[in-house]
Amino acid sequence: MSFLCINGDILPDTSPVISIYNRSFNFGDGLVEEMRTRGDIILFLDDHWNYLRKAMTLLKMNFERLPPKSDFEFSVRRLLHRNKLLKSSCLKLIIVRKNGITQKDISDEIEYYITVQPLENAIFTISDKGLFVGIYTDIPKFITPFSCIKTTSNMQTVLSLIKVREKGINDVIFLNTDGNLVEATCSNLFVVQEDGTIFTTPLSDGCVDSVMRKKIIEIAKENKMNIIDTQSLGPKTLYNPTAEILLTNSIDGIQWVMGYRDKRYYNRMAKKLTELLNRKAGLLNL
């Protein structure tokens, strides 16, 4: 039996979790964030907490209704120990506005749910086999004040993942309404040129302002790498002089792309950044 956390209470995952009136279930009125744990420690928790504050403010959710960070950490530790997940795990936090029978029933109260799943590797790793990707053209990503956060209302990602399955590839990269590259289905996008310059799509083009995106930018700057996060990237960026394409998120760390159409890429920068990321997270010292 596995366990989950509902508003601080640890319950079996067979317990009733949500009401039929749950606002995320009915209206997509919810926020989702994934974090990686090692032992019973949440990696980069301060950064995730700052992201949650920003995201909840954008969604007009009362951040003060969340438990204090120390209480949240305690609940996570209890949950991890109860599930005997003390190697490495993926933690998912979902925050929703309290139930309302109609869409107009908007409460200042919130509810939150935490689930955990085991991860195979205790540190961030690079796979020997890279990903094959395509560009998703069916639905462009609209640039709105909410583009930078992850909500439970995300039909574009659902449909794009169905396209991934149909095409027999590993992932797709979204375009925005201006025709620029944005991000992959669950990851931010980084492009490495042959001269070592690293580009990532700007927030102004609609990508998620994720914790891992911030960490990769920090790591690059700390190690005197030339990184640019303010320049739009068109689809032609995926061809020469691009040497590497990296997809990043808080759970997988850095994934490298092997191919897009007839173009093939390397993974030297991916390996280097992964080692630096493990050091940044303190994983090589545990």
Secondary structure, 3 states (H helix, E strand, C coil): CCEEEECCEEEECCCCCCCCCCHHHHHCCEEEEEEEEECCEECCHHHHHHHHHHHHHHCCCCHHHCCCHHHHHHHHHHHHHHCCCCCEEEEEEEEEECCCCCCCCCCCCEEEEEEEEECCCCCCCCCCCCEEEEEEEEEEECCCCCCCCCECCCHHHHHHHHHHHHHCCCEEEEEECCCCEEEECCCEEEEEECCCCEEECCHHHCCCCCHHHHHHHHHHHHCCCCEECCCCCCHHHHCCCEEEEEEEECCCEEEEEEEECCEECCCHHHHHHHHHHHHHCCHHHC
